[in-house]
Amino acid sequence: MAQDPRARRAARHLQADTAAAPAPVRREPLTVDRIVDAALRVVAVQGYDALTVRAITGELGTSPSSLYAHVVNKADIDDLIIGRLSSELVLPEPDPARWREQVVEVYTQIRDQYLRYPGISRAALATVPTNLETLRVSEAILAILLAGGVEPHTAAWALDSLSLYVAAYTLEISMVRARQADQDQEWVLGRDELLDRLGSLPSDRFPHTRRHAAELTSGSGHQRFDFTLGLMLDGLVPHPGERTGGR
């Protein structure tokens, strides 16, 4: 026998009422990975200057006390986010025949990672690396330098110098981009404006700057980045035929 229409209608209403009733909200458990995800979202959208515990907890919809159950302090978060970026790098097996190219390849990846998150290289500059993923990267770069015949002490200091340069380079780009996007920072000059200004300097005081203004302002994209890494790597091992001993 078919169900009474009124009963079917009542059943539909019951289903609608049940569906309309709010389901219990189940919060996703707070984890270190979620904290790092939230921190990177903050930096990607607002820049590293905006990365605070309050900003992270606002992103997660939780409280600072909940956050501190998983991280020690802001420095700990810095270490974690640089570790996350480091974990995404592809590291080559050291090849003595290609050691220079391999060093540039790794640092190019680091550069591009830092530029995805404006100002985030400040976290790398302010942190003594203890994260295993960050140490994995420094271990790989050191291995490449050693495979290229660089003396251990020189390789260790070169690793530090190269890392500092890449962090400073990306920080400068992030700062310039932020200023260019700020209407209150109209004093930031483009290349053409800078050329005009340098070319109009008093010739008796700035003869070389005026004469070589084009060279001083040249370089598009990451050309200067590649040039500087090459310059630094050139000084790590003797050139073929160079005397390394006494006379």
RODO-2510 file (C-alpha; in nm, 4 decimals, decimal comma):
residues 247
     n   res          X          Y          Z
     1     m     0,0000     0,0000     0,0000
     2     a     0,1290     0,3460    -0,0885
     3     q     0,2269     0,5701     0,1962
     4     d    -0,0265     0,8357     0,2892
     5     p     0,0685     1,1667     0,1209
     6     r     0,0434     1,3494     0,4506
     7     a     0,2866     1,1038     0,6032
     8     r     0,5273     1,1516     0,3130
     9     r     0,5015     1,5308     0,3536
    10     a     0,5648     1,5021     0,7269
    11     a     0,8673     1,2842     0,6561
    12     r     1,0034     1,5428     0,4124
    13     h     0,9604     1,8164     0,6692
    14     l     1,1336     1,6047     0,9261
    15     q     1,4275     1,5516     0,6883
    16     a     1,4437     1,9230     0,6136
    17     d     1,4396     2,0086     0,9814
    18     t     1,7134     1,7550     1,0464
    19     a     1,9262     1,8871     0,7599
    20     a     1,8778     2,2434     0,8782
    21     a     1,9987     2,1625     1,2261
    22     p     2,3644     2,2708     1,2567
    23     a     2,6052     1,9814     1,2741
    24     p     2,8567     1,9850     1,5549
    25     v     3,1668     2,1778     1,4513
    26     r     3,4713     1,9564     1,4633
    27     r     3,7883     2,1601     1,4789
    28     e     4,0822     2,0271     1,2869
    29     p     4,3570     1,9403     1,5346
    30     l     4,6289     2,2024     1,5609
    31     t     4,9642     2,0709     1,4408
    32     v     5,3064     2,2145     1,3637
    33     d     5,2394     2,1665     0,9919
    34     r     4,9183     2,3706     1,0130
    35     i     5,1026     2,6453     1,2000
    36     v     5,3695     2,6569     0,9283
    37     d     5,1021     2,6585     0,6561
    38     a     4,9303     2,9536     0,8241
    39     a     5,2579     3,1406     0,8724
    40     l     5,3451     3,1048     0,5046
    41     r     4,9979     3,2250     0,4015
    42     v     5,0441     3,5362     0,6124
    43     v     5,3840     3,6100     0,4563
    44     a     5,2676     3,5375     0,1005
    45     v     4,9822     3,7877     0,1283
    46     q     5,1090     4,0491     0,3745
    47     g     5,4867     4,0084     0,3811
    48     y     5,7207     3,8956     0,6552
    49     d     5,6726     4,2141     0,8610
    50     a     5,3137     4,1032     0,9241
    51     l     5,4171     3,7638     1,0614
    52     t     5,3240     3,7698     1,4296
    53     v     5,1784     3,5142     1,6651
    54     r     4,8531     3,7114     1,6572
    55     a     4,8444     3,6992     1,2763
    56     i     4,9034     3,3246     1,2745
    57     t     4,6395     3,2529     1,5381
    58     g     4,3970     3,4771     1,3479
    59     e     4,4600     3,2719     1,0354
    60     l     4,3999     2,9499     1,2280
    61     g     4,1097     3,0728     1,4399
    62     t     4,2789     2,9710     1,7620
    63     s     4,4474     3,1295     2,0625
    64     p     4,8148     3,2049     2,1348
    65     s     4,8088     2,9561     2,4216
    66     s     4,7106     2,6818     2,1765
    67     l     4,9944     2,7832     1,9481
    68     y     5,2520     2,7746     2,2274
    69     a     5,1598     2,4150     2,2976
    70     h     5,3367     2,3344     1,9685
    71     v     5,6037     2,6025     1,9171
    72     v     5,8406     2,7742     2,1570
    73     n     5,8406     3,1312     2,0245
    74     k     5,8622     3,3411     1,7074
    75     a     6,2224     3,2300     1,6464
    76     d     6,1016     2,8710     1,6502
    77     i     5,8426     2,9584     1,3859
    78     d     6,1139     3,1226     1,1746
    79     d     6,3200     2,8052     1,1936
    80     l     6,0175     2,5967     1,0954
    81     i     5,9180     2,8041     0,7929
    82     i     6,2715     2,8111     0,6530
    83     g     6,2857     2,4378     0,7140
    84     r     5,9635     2,3932     0,5170
    85     l     6,1009     2,5881     0,2215
    86     s     6,4248     2,3921     0,2431
    87     s     6,2355     2,0631     0,2302
    88     e     6,1016     2,1552    -0,1150
    89     l     6,4446     2,2028    -0,2728
    90     v     6,5792     1,9451    -0,5166
    91     l     6,9411     1,8724    -0,4260
    92     p     7,1788     1,7116    -0,6760
    93     e     7,4326     1,4390    -0,6193
    94     p     7,7698     1,6202    -0,6114
    95     d     7,9413     1,6129    -0,9500
    96     p     8,3040     1,7369    -0,9528
    97     a     8,2709     1,8257    -1,3213
    98     r     7,9645     2,0444    -1,2628
    99     w     8,0152     2,1725    -0,9101
   100     r     7,9851     2,5414    -1,0029
   101     e     7,6621     2,4884    -1,1970
   102     q     7,5224     2,2782    -0,9139
   103     v     7,5920     2,5472    -0,6538
   104     v     7,4168     2,8063    -0,8731
   105     e     7,1233     2,5704    -0,9323
   106     v     7,0651     2,5186    -0,5601
   107     y     7,0933     2,8868    -0,4736
   108     t     6,8650     2,9777    -0,7633
   109     q     6,6005     2,7520    -0,6094
   110     i     6,6521     2,9193    -0,2706
   111     r     6,6260     3,2632    -0,4338
   112     d     6,2983     3,1754    -0,6025
   113     q     6,1563     3,0287    -0,2805
   114     y     6,2403     3,3445    -0,0864
   115     l     6,0863     3,5672    -0,3523
   116     r     5,7563     3,3780    -0,3292
   117     y     5,7267     3,5010     0,0295
   118     p     5,8187     3,8724     0,0515
   119     g     6,0857     3,9420     0,3113
   120     i     6,1016     3,5853     0,4373
   121     s     6,4796     3,5729     0,3996
   122     r     6,4900     3,7816     0,7191
   123     a     6,3863     3,4650     0,8985
   124     a     6,6896     3,2887     0,7526
   125     l     6,9203     3,5765     0,8456
   126     a     6,7982     3,5877     1,2054
   127     t     6,8020     3,2154     1,2737
   128     v     7,0824     2,9743     1,3563
   129     p     6,9720     2,6716     1,1522
   130     t     6,8839     2,3678     1,3592
   131     n     6,5992     2,2346     1,1460
   132     l     6,7033     1,9072     0,9837
   133     e     6,5675     2,0162     0,6443
   134     t     6,7694     2,3375     0,6546
   135     l     7,0778     2,1419     0,7577
   136     r     7,0089     1,8993     0,4711
   137     v     7,0527     2,1888     0,2272
   138     s     7,3734     2,3219     0,3833
   139     e     7,5096     1,9666     0,3916
   140     a     7,4378     1,9292     0,0197
   141     i     7,6009     2,2618    -0,0735
   142     l     7,9059     2,1815     0,1386
   143     a     7,9327     1,8413    -0,0303
   144     i     7,9201     2,0054    -0,3744
   145     l     8,1930     2,2548    -0,2840
   146     l     8,4155     1,9816    -0,1425
   147     a     8,3573     1,7680    -0,4521
   148     g     8,4767     2,0643    -0,6578
   149     g     8,8084     2,0591    -0,4766
   150     v     8,7438     2,3544    -0,2472
   151     e     8,9456     2,3311     0,0750
   152     p     8,7157     2,2522     0,3757
   153     h     8,7731     2,5761     0,5677
   154     t     8,7188     2,7826     0,2520
   155     a     8,4113     2,5760     0,1610
   156     a     8,2584     2,6354     0,5053
   157     w     8,3051     3,0115     0,4854
   158     a     8,1932     3,0204     0,1225
   159     l     7,8718     2,8443     0,2206
   160     d     7,8041     3,1171     0,4749
   161     s     7,8936     3,3998     0,2352
   162     l     7,6826     3,2652    -0,0514
   163     s     7,3832     3,2124     0,1761
   164     l     7,4131     3,5643     0,3166
   165     y     7,4277     3,7126    -0,0323
   166     v     7,1173     3,5257    -0,1527
   167     a     6,9226     3,6265     0,1592
   168     a     7,0259     3,9916     0,1217
   169     y     6,9553     3,9927    -0,2525
   170     t     6,6013     3,8617    -0,2107
   171     l     6,5346     4,0902     0,0849
   172     e     6,6332     4,3940    -0,1233
   173     i     6,4006     4,2900    -0,4063
   174     s     6,1131     4,2354    -0,1623
   175     m     6,1683     4,5779    -0,0068
   176     v     6,1816     4,7540    -0,3440
   177     r     5,8639     4,5783    -0,4619
   178     a     5,6841     4,6775    -0,1424
   179     r     5,7888     5,0400    -0,1849
   180     q     5,6869     5,0463    -0,5497
   181     a     5,3413     4,9218    -0,4502
   182     d     5,3067     5,1928    -0,1837
   183     q     5,1618     5,5205    -0,3136
   184     d     5,3431     5,7084    -0,0370
   185     q     5,6792     5,5926    -0,1724
   186     e     5,6831     5,7977    -0,4923
   187     w     6,0557     5,8670    -0,4517
   188     v     6,1440     5,5154    -0,5674
   189     l     6,2965     5,5677    -0,9126
   190     g     6,2732     5,3587    -1,2254
   191     r     6,5841     5,2965    -1,4364
   192     d     6,5126     5,5760    -1,6861
   193     e     6,4603     5,8272    -1,4072
   194     l     6,7771     5,7102    -1,2353
   195     l     6,9747     5,7424    -1,5577
   196     d     6,8515     6,1000    -1,6006
   197     r     6,9442     6,1864    -1,2447
   198     l     7,2917     6,0335    -1,2643
   199     g     7,3495     6,1967    -1,6011
   200     s     7,2681     6,5380    -1,4587
   201     l     7,5158     6,5188    -1,1710
   202     p     7,7934     6,7828    -1,1629
   203     s     8,0632     6,6552    -1,3977
   204     d     8,3461     6,7974    -1,1889
   205     r     8,2427     6,5954    -0,8826
   206     f     8,1000     6,2789    -1,0402
   207     p     8,2787     6,2290    -1,3744
   208     h     8,2857     5,8485    -1,3599
   209     t     7,9276     5,8137    -1,2359
   210     r     7,8033     6,0356    -1,5205
   211     r     8,0121     5,8595    -1,7834
   212     h     7,9155     5,5091    -1,6725
   213     a     7,5567     5,5657    -1,5629
   214     a     7,4339     5,3065    -1,8138
   215     e     7,6675     5,0405    -1,6734
   216     l     7,5800     5,1294    -1,3139
   217     t     7,2089     5,0816    -1,3817
   218     s     7,2330     4,7893    -1,6245
   219     g     7,1176     4,4357    -1,5661
   220     s     6,7700     4,2949    -1,6064
   221     g     6,6025     4,0163    -1,4161
   222     h     6,8518     3,8114    -1,2230
   223     q     7,1586     3,8912    -1,4343
   224     r     7,3360     4,0564    -1,1431
   225     f     7,2498     3,7586    -0,9236
   226     d     7,4171     3,5180    -1,1667
   227     f     7,7127     3,7545    -1,2058
   228     t     7,7727     3,7829    -0,8317
   229     l     7,7497     3,4100    -0,7660
   230     g     7,9929     3,3522    -1,0516
   231     l     8,2286     3,6147    -0,9111
   232     m     8,2206     3,4522    -0,5681
   233     l     8,2731     3,1027    -0,7065
   234     d     8,5653     3,2202    -0,9201
   235     g     8,7628     3,2929    -0,6056
   236     l     8,7197     2,9523    -0,4442
   237     v     8,9737     2,7435    -0,6360
   238     p     9,2934     2,8351    -0,8243
   239     h     9,2530     2,8915    -1,1966
   240     p     9,4295     2,6410    -1,4217
   241     g     9,7998     2,7129    -1,4329
   242     e     9,7992     2,9463    -1,1332
   243     r    10,0923     2,8968    -0,8973
   244     t     9,9838     2,7888    -0,5497
   245     g    10,3236     2,7290    -0,3929
   246     g    10,6377     2,9330    -0,3360
   247     r    10,8586     3,0790    -0,6028
***
